[in-house]
Amino acid sequence: MKSLSESETLNIKGNKFFNVKSIFIVALLPFTGVLMFGYGREISIVKDIGIVLFISLLIFTIGIITIGRNKWLKIEEKD
């Protein structure tokens, strides 16, 4: 770990994809419930689409939390 002198500053930015756009992707989660349990009772292919979408969202969320954990913030040294 490096110490900063008083004249050095850090520039901290949030990752635009992880902090803004990924929220909208995860917001599709309620839609999968409607597909699986609402319309899926009548048409089995809709239920299958809902299940695939749900599993994809879970994999995406786990990937963001585990693989992308070090990419949430961009920290740059500013002289």
The first five atom37 places (N, CA, C, CB, O) and aatype in JSON, in Angstrom:
{
  "aatype": [12, 11, 15, 10, 15, 6, 15, 6, 16, 10, 2, 9, 11, 7, 2, 11, 13, 13, 2, 19, 11, 15, 9, 13, 9, 19, 0, 10, 10, 14, 13, 16, 7, 19, 10, 12, 13, 7, 18, 7, 1, 6, 9, 15, 9, 19, 11, 3, 9, 7, 9, 19, 10, 13, 9, 15, 10, 10, 9, 13, 16, 9, 7, 9, 9, 16, 9, 7, 1, 2, 11, 17, 10, 11, 9, 6, 6, 11, 3],
  "atom_mask": [
    [1, 1, 1, 1, 1],
    [1, 1, 1, 1, 1],
    [1, 1, 1, 1, 1],
    [1, 1, 1, 1, 1],
    [1, 1, 1, 1, 1],
    [1, 1, 1, 1, 1],
    [1, 1, 1, 1, 1],
    [1, 1, 1, 1, 1],
    [1, 1, 1, 1, 1],
    [1, 1, 1, 1, 1],
    [1, 1, 1, 1, 1],
    [1, 1, 1, 1, 1],
    [1, 1, 1, 1, 1],
    [1, 1, 1, 0, 1],
    [1, 1, 1, 1, 1],
    [1, 1, 1, 1, 1],
    [1, 1, 1, 1, 1],
    [1, 1, 1, 1, 1],
    [1, 1, 1, 1, 1],
    [1, 1, 1, 1, 1],
    [1, 1, 1, 1, 1],
    [1, 1, 1, 1, 1],
    [1, 1, 1, 1, 1],
    [1, 1, 1, 1, 1],
    [1, 1, 1, 1, 1],
    [1, 1, 1, 1, 1],
    [1, 1, 1, 1, 1],
    [1, 1, 1, 1, 1],
    [1, 1, 1, 1, 1],
    [1, 1, 1, 1, 1],
    [1, 1, 1, 1, 1],
    [1, 1, 1, 1, 1],
    [1, 1, 1, 0, 1],
    [1, 1, 1, 1, 1],
    [1, 1, 1, 1, 1],
    [1, 1, 1, 1, 1],
    [1, 1, 1, 1, 1],
    [1, 1, 1, 0, 1],
    [1, 1, 1, 1, 1],
    [1, 1, 1, 0, 1],
    [1, 1, 1, 1, 1],
    [1, 1, 1, 1, 1],
    [1, 1, 1, 1, 1],
    [1, 1, 1, 1, 1],
    [1, 1, 1, 1, 1],
    [1, 1, 1, 1, 1],
    [1, 1, 1, 1, 1],
    [1, 1, 1, 1, 1],
    [1, 1, 1, 1, 1],
    [1, 1, 1, 0, 1],
    [1, 1, 1, 1, 1],
    [1, 1, 1, 1, 1],
    [1, 1, 1, 1, 1],
    [1, 1, 1, 1, 1],
    [1, 1, 1, 1, 1],
    [1, 1, 1, 1, 1],
    [1, 1, 1, 1, 1],
    [1, 1, 1, 1, 1],
    [1, 1, 1, 1, 1],
    [1, 1, 1, 1, 1],
    [1, 1, 1, 1, 1],
    [1, 1, 1, 1, 1],
    [1, 1, 1, 0, 1],
    [1, 1, 1, 1, 1],
    [1, 1, 1, 1, 1],
    [1, 1, 1, 1, 1],
    [1, 1, 1, 1, 1],
    [1, 1, 1, 0, 1],
    [1, 1, 1, 1, 1],
    [1, 1, 1, 1, 1],
    [1, 1, 1, 1, 1],
    [1, 1, 1, 1, 1],
    [1, 1, 1, 1, 1],
    [1, 1, 1, 1, 1],
    [1, 1, 1, 1, 1],
    [1, 1, 1, 1, 1],
    [1, 1, 1, 1, 1],
    [1, 1, 1, 1, 1],
    [1, 1, 1, 1, 1]
  ],
  "atom_positions": [
    [[0.84, -1.17, 0.0], [0.0, 0.0, 0.0], [0.89, 1.23, 0.0], [-0.96, 0.0, 1.21], [1.86, 1.31, 0.76]],
    [[0.56, 2.18, -0.84], [1.37, 3.37, -1.0], [0.72, 4.53, -0.26], [1.55, 3.71, -2.48], [-0.5, 4.72, -0.31]],
    [[1.54, 5.3, 0.42], [1.05, 6.51, 1.09], [1.1, 7.68, 0.13], [1.88, 6.81, 2.37], [1.99, 7.75, -0.73]],
    [[0.16, 8.57, 0.27], [0.15, 9.77, -0.56], [0.74, 10.93, 0.21], [-1.28, 10.1, -1.03], [0.53, 11.07, 1.42]],
    [[1.47, 11.75, -0.49], [1.95, 12.98, 0.14], [0.82, 14.0, 0.14], [3.22, 13.54, -0.59], [-0.24, 13.76, -0.45]],
    [[1.04, 15.1, 0.78], [-0.01, 16.11, 0.87], [-0.32, 16.76, -0.48], [0.38, 17.18, 1.87], [-1.43, 17.25, -0.68]],
    [[0.62, 16.77, -1.38], [0.41, 17.42, -2.68], [-0.27, 16.49, -3.69], [1.73, 17.9, -3.24], [-0.78, 16.96, -4.71]],
    [[-0.28, 15.2, -3.42], [-0.9, 14.25, -4.35], [-2.39, 14.08, -4.01], [-0.17, 12.88, -4.31], [-2.78, 14.13, -2.85]],
    [[-3.17, 13.87, -5.03], [-4.6, 13.62, -4.85], [-5.01, 12.39, -5.64], [-5.44, 14.85, -5.28], [-4.31, 11.95, -6.55]],
    [[-6.15, 11.86, -5.28], [-6.71, 10.72, -5.99], [-7.98, 11.14, -6.72], [-7.01, 9.55, -5.01], [-8.77, 11.93, -6.21]],
    [[-8.14, 10.62, -7.9], [-9.35, 10.84, -8.68], [-10.13, 9.52, -8.65], [-9.02, 11.3, -10.15], [-9.65, 8.51, -9.16]],
    [[-11.32, 9.53, -8.07], [-12.13, 8.32, -7.93], [-13.39, 8.47, -8.75], [-12.47, 8.03, -6.44], [-14.15, 9.43, -8.57]],
    [[-13.62, 7.52, -9.66], [-14.81, 7.52, -10.51], [-15.49, 6.16, -10.39], [-14.45, 7.83, -12.0], [-14.83, 5.14, -10.2]],
    [[-16.79, 6.16, -10.49], [-17.52, 4.9, -10.53], [-17.57, 4.36, -11.95], [0.0, 0.0, 0.0], [-17.6, 5.13, -12.91]],
    [[-17.56, 3.06, -12.08], [-17.67, 2.42, -13.38], [-19.09, 2.6, -13.88], [-17.28, 0.91, -13.31], [-20.04, 2.22, -13.2]],
    [[-19.23, 3.16, -15.06], [-20.56, 3.5, -15.58], [-21.42, 2.25, -15.8], [-20.44, 4.28, -16.88], [-22.61, 2.26, -15.51]],
    [[-20.83, 1.19, -16.31], [-21.61, -0.02, -16.58], [-22.07, -0.67, -15.28], [-20.8, -1.02, -17.41], [-23.25, -0.99, -15.13]],
    [[-21.15, -0.87, -14.34], [-21.49, -1.56, -13.11], [-22.41, -0.74, -12.22], [-20.25, -1.92, -12.35], [-23.31, -1.3, -11.59]],
    [[-22.22, 0.56, -12.16], [-22.97, 1.38, -11.22], [-24.3, 1.87, -11.78], [-22.16, 2.54, -10.81], [-25.21, 2.17, -11.0]],
    [[-24.44, 1.97, -13.08], [-25.66, 2.54, -13.64], [-26.42, 1.52, -14.49], [-25.34, 3.77, -14.48], [-27.59, 1.24, -14.22]],
    [[-25.78, 0.98, -15.48], [-26.49, 0.15, -16.46], [-26.82, -1.24, -15.94], [-25.67, 0.03, -17.7], [-27.83, -1.82, -16.34]],
    [[-26.0, -1.79, -15.07], [-26.28, -3.14, -14.58], [-27.52, -3.17, -13.68], [-25.08, -3.68, -13.81], [-28.15, -4.22, -13.55]],
    [[-27.87, -2.06, -13.08], [-29.07, -2.0, -12.24], [-30.31, -2.26, -13.1], [-29.18, -0.61, -11.53], [-31.23, -2.95, -12.67]],
    [[-30.33, -1.72, -14.31], [-31.48, -1.91, -15.18], [-31.57, -3.35, -15.67], [-31.41, -0.97, -16.37], [-32.67, -3.87, -15.88]],
    [[-30.45, -4.0, -15.84], [-30.46, -5.4, -16.26], [-31.01, -6.28, -15.15], [-29.05, -5.86, -16.66], [-31.8, -7.19, -15.41]],
    [[-30.59, -6.01, -13.92], [-31.07, -6.79, -12.78], [-32.55, -6.47, -12.49], [-30.21, -6.5, -11.53], [-33.25, -7.29, -11.9]],
    [[-33.01, -5.3, -12.91], [-34.42, -4.93, -12.72], [-35.35, -5.8, -13.56], [-34.63, -3.47, -13.06], [-36.57, -5.75, -13.37]],
    [[-34.82, -6.59, -14.46], [-35.63, -7.52, -15.25], [-36.09, -8.73, -14.42], [-34.85, -7.99, -16.47], [-36.91, -9.51, -14.89]],
    [[-35.57, -8.87, -13.23], [-35.88, -10.03, -12.39], [-37.39, -10.2, -12.15], [-35.16, -9.9, -11.07], [-37.88, -11.32, -12.27]],
    [[-38.14, -9.16, -11.81], [-39.59, -9.35, -11.65], [-40.28, -9.8, -12.94], [-40.22, -8.06, -11.16], [-41.27, -10.53, -12.89]],
    [[-39.75, -9.37, -14.06], [-40.33, -9.78, -15.35], [-40.22, -11.28, -15.55], [-39.63, -9.05, -16.5], [-41.11, -11.9, -16.13]],
    [[-39.13, -11.87, -15.06], [-38.97, -13.32, -15.2], [-40.03, -14.06, -14.38], [-37.57, -13.75, -14.77], [-40.51, -15.11, -14.8]],
    [[-40.38, -13.52, -13.23], [-41.44, -14.13, -12.43], [-42.78, -14.11, -13.14], [0.0, 0.0, 0.0], [-43.54, -15.07, -13.08]],
    [[-43.06, -13.01, -13.82], [-44.31, -12.92, -14.58], [-44.31, -13.94, -15.7], [-44.5, -11.5, -15.15], [-45.33, -14.58, -15.97]],
    [[-43.18, -14.1, -16.36], [-43.11, -15.08, -17.44], [-43.25, -16.52, -16.92], [-41.79, -14.94, -18.2], [-43.96, -17.33, -17.51]],
    [[-42.58, -16.81, -15.81], [-42.58, -18.18, -15.31], [-43.91, -18.56, -14.66], [-41.46, -18.38, -14.31], [-44.44, -19.65, -14.91]],
    [[-44.45, -17.67, -13.84], [-45.62, -18.05, -13.05], [-46.93, -17.49, -13.57], [-45.43, -17.61, -11.65], [-47.99, -18.05, -13.3]],
    [[-46.88, -16.39, -14.3], [-48.11, -15.8, -14.82], [-48.52, -16.41, -16.15], [0.0, 0.0, 0.0], [-49.48, -17.17, -16.22]],
    [[-47.79, -16.07, -17.18], [-48.1, -16.56, -18.52], [-47.61, -17.98, -18.75], [-47.51, -15.64, -19.56], [-48.06, -18.65, -19.68]],
    [[-46.69, -18.43, -17.93], [-46.12, -19.76, -18.11], [-47.09, -20.89, -17.8], [0.0, 0.0, 0.0], [-46.86, -22.03, -18.2]],
    [[-48.15, -20.58, -17.1], [-49.16, -21.61, -16.81], [-49.91, -22.03, -18.07], [-50.15, -21.1, -15.76], [-50.31, -23.19, -18.22]],
    [[-50.09, -21.07, -18.95], [-50.87, -21.35, -20.16], [-50.01, -21.85, -21.31], [-51.62, -20.1, -20.59], [-50.4, -22.76, -22.04]],
    [[-48.84, -21.27, -21.47], [-47.96, -21.6, -22.6], [-46.62, -22.04, -22.02], [-47.8, -20.38, -23.58], [-45.93, -21.26, -21.36]],
    [[-46.25, -23.27, -22.28], [-45.03, -23.81, -21.67], [-43.76, -23.18, -22.22], [-44.98, -25.3, -21.86], [-42.76, -23.1, -21.5]],
    [[-43.75, -22.74, -23.48], [-42.55, -22.13, -24.05], [-42.25, -20.8, -23.36], [-42.7, -21.91, -25.57], [-41.08, -20.43, -23.22]],
    [[-43.28, -20.08, -22.94], [-43.08, -18.81, -22.22], [-42.44, -19.08, -20.86], [-44.42, -18.06, -22.05], [-41.58, -18.33, -20.4]],
    [[-42.86, -20.17, -20.22], [-42.26, -20.55, -18.94], [-40.79, -20.9, -19.14], [-43.03, -21.75, -18.31], [-39.95, -20.52, -18.32]],
    [[-40.46, -21.6, -20.2], [-39.07, -21.95, -20.49], [-38.22, -20.71, -20.75], [-39.0, -22.89, -21.69], [-37.08, -20.63, -20.3]],
    [[-38.78, -19.75, -21.47], [-38.07, -18.49, -21.73], [-37.83, -17.76, -20.42], [-38.88, -17.6, -22.71], [-36.74, -17.21, -20.21]],
    [[-38.82, -17.74, -19.54], [-38.66, -17.1, -18.24], [-37.59, -17.76, -17.39], [0.0, 0.0, 0.0], [-36.83, -17.07, -16.71]],
    [[-37.53, -19.08, -17.42], [-36.52, -19.8, -16.65], [-35.12, -19.52, -17.19], [-36.8, -21.31, -16.68], [-34.19, -19.3, -16.42]],
    [[-34.96, -19.51, -18.51], [-33.66, -19.21, -19.12], [-33.24, -17.77, -18.8], [-33.71, -19.43, -20.66], [-32.07, -17.52, -18.5]],
    [[-34.18, -16.84, -18.86], [-33.88, -15.45, -18.53], [-33.49, -15.31, -17.06], [-35.08, -14.55, -18.85], [-32.56, -14.57, -16.73]],
    [[-34.18, -16.02, -16.18], [-33.87, -15.98, -14.75], [-32.48, -16.54, -14.46], [-34.91, -16.77, -13.96], [-31.72, -15.94, -13.7]],
    [[-32.14, -17.65, -15.07], [-30.82, -18.25, -14.87], [-29.73, -17.33, -15.44], [-30.74, -19.64, -15.54], [-28.66, -17.19, -14.84]],
    [[-30.0, -16.71, -16.59], [-29.03, -15.77, -17.17], [-28.8, -14.58, -16.25], [-29.52, -15.29, -18.54], [-27.67, -14.14, -16.08]],
    [[-29.87, -14.06, -15.66], [-29.74, -12.93, -14.73], [-28.96, -13.33, -13.49], [-31.11, -12.4, -14.34], [-28.16, -12.54, -12.98]],
    [[-29.18, -14.53, -12.99], [-28.43, -15.0, -11.83], [-26.93, -15.12, -12.15], [-28.97, -16.34, -11.35], [-26.09, -14.71, -11.35]],
    [[-26.61, -15.67, -13.3], [-25.21, -15.81, -13.71], [-24.58, -14.43, -13.88], [-25.09, -16.61, -15.01], [-23.44, -14.22, -13.47]],
    [[-25.32, -13.5, -14.48], [-24.83, -12.13, -14.67], [-24.56, -11.46, -13.33], [-25.84, -11.31, -15.48], [-23.53, -10.82, -13.15]],
    [[-25.5, -11.6, -12.39], [-25.35, -10.98, -11.07], [-24.18, -11.58, -10.3], [-26.63, -11.13, -10.27], [-23.4, -10.86, -9.69]],
    [[-24.06, -12.88, -10.33], [-22.94, -13.53, -9.64], [-21.61, -13.14, -10.3], [-23.11, -15.07, -9.66], [-20.61, -12.95, -9.61]],
    [[-21.61, -13.0, -11.61], [-20.4, -12.57, -12.32], [-19.99, -11.16, -11.95], [0.0, 0.0, 0.0], [-18.8, -10.88, -11.78]],
    [[-20.95, -10.26, -11.82], [-20.64, -8.89, -11.43], [-20.07, -8.86, -10.01], [-21.9, -8.0, -11.51], [-19.11, -8.13, -9.74]],
    [[-20.65, -9.65, -9.12], [-20.21, -9.63, -7.73], [-18.85, -10.29, -7.57], [-21.24, -10.33, -6.84], [-18.04, -9.83, -6.76]],
    [[-18.58, -11.35, -8.31], [-17.32, -12.09, -8.1], [-16.22, -11.65, -9.07], [-17.57, -13.57, -8.25], [-15.16, -11.23, -8.63]],
    [[-16.45, -11.75, -10.34], [-15.42, -11.44, -11.33], [-15.18, -9.93, -11.43], [-15.82, -12.0, -12.71], [-14.03, -9.5, -11.52]],
    [[-16.22, -9.15, -11.41], [-16.07, -7.71, -11.57], [-15.93, -6.94, -10.28], [0.0, 0.0, 0.0], [-16.11, -5.72, -10.28]],
    [[-15.62, -7.6, -9.19], [-15.57, -6.93, -7.89], [-14.51, -5.84, -7.81], [-15.34, -7.94, -6.81], [-14.67, -4.89, -7.06]],
    [[-13.45, -5.97, -8.56], [-12.38, -4.97, -8.51], [-12.56, -3.87, -9.55], [-11.04, -5.65, -8.72], [-11.69, -3.01, -9.69]],
    [[-13.66, -3.89, -10.26], [-13.85, -2.92, -11.33], [-14.97, -1.93, -11.04], [-14.14, -3.63, -12.63], [-15.38, -1.19, -11.93]],
    [[-15.48, -1.89, -9.82], [-16.57, -0.97, -9.48], [-16.1, 0.47, -9.44], [-17.19, -1.36, -8.14], [-16.83, 1.38, -9.83]],
    [[-14.88, 0.69, -8.95], [-14.32, 2.03, -8.85], [-13.05, 2.13, -9.67], [-14.05, 2.39, -7.38], [-12.25, 1.19, -9.73]],
    [[-12.86, 3.28, -10.3], [-11.61, 3.58, -11.0], [-10.88, 4.61, -10.16], [-11.86, 4.09, -12.48], [-11.37, 5.73, -9.97]],
    [[-9.73, 4.24, -9.64], [-8.94, 5.12, -8.81], [-7.65, 5.44, -9.54], [-8.65, 4.48, -7.41], [-6.86, 4.56, -9.87]],
    [[-7.45, 6.73, -9.78], [-6.27, 7.2, -10.49], [-5.55, 8.22, -9.64], [-6.65, 7.8, -11.87], [-6.18, 9.03, -8.96]],
    [[-4.23, 8.18, -9.67], [-3.44, 9.17, -8.95], [-3.34, 10.42, -9.79], [-2.03, 8.62, -8.6], [-2.99, 10.37, -10.97]],
    [[-3.65, 11.53, -9.19], [-3.64, 12.82, -9.89], [-2.56, 13.68, -9.25], [-5.04, 13.53, -9.83], [-2.61, 13.95, -8.05]],
    [[-1.59, 14.1, -10.04], [-0.48, 14.9, -9.49], [-0.84, 16.34, -9.38], [0.75, 14.75, -10.33], [-0.02, 17.15, -8.94]]
  ]
}
